[in-house]
Amino acid sequence: MRTSAYCALWMAGALALAALPALAQEPAQTDNGALVPETPLTPEESTILGNALVFDPVALATPPKKPLRIPGTSGTGYDVTRTERLDGSSTIVVKQPLQTEWSNSVGAELGP
């Protein structure tokens, strides 16, 4: 019984301490009559805003002038090798030449 009374006192103290920052805040100012009138945009600001809000889907649909290329590739392409096995599975290996002395390959084994 004593432990539950101590727990209840600790909980009440913690809740009281948690409420202190909320009580320390100043109330919000709600004076609706003191709103500052908005100044109109200058012609320059209006032109900048108009240009920023224009959306032209045709400009997005035009293809690039030259084809995009992946940086770091020499343009030789990929070396693809496919091997059929007797059990019906196949192996596909894709190799890409690197400019360094290293070589890489990615393979996938496809089974029935």
SULVENJO-V465725 format. One line per field, one symbol per residue. phi: phi as a letter, one per 30 degrees, with the letter a starting at -180 (. if undefined). A space follows every 10 residues. Layout:
# SULVENJO-V465725
phi=???
This chain:
# SULVENJO-V465725
phi=.ddddddddd dddddddddd dddddddddb cddcdddddd ddeddddddd ddcdbcdddd dddddbddbd djccidjccc bbbccddjdb bcbccbdcdc ddbbabbbcc cd
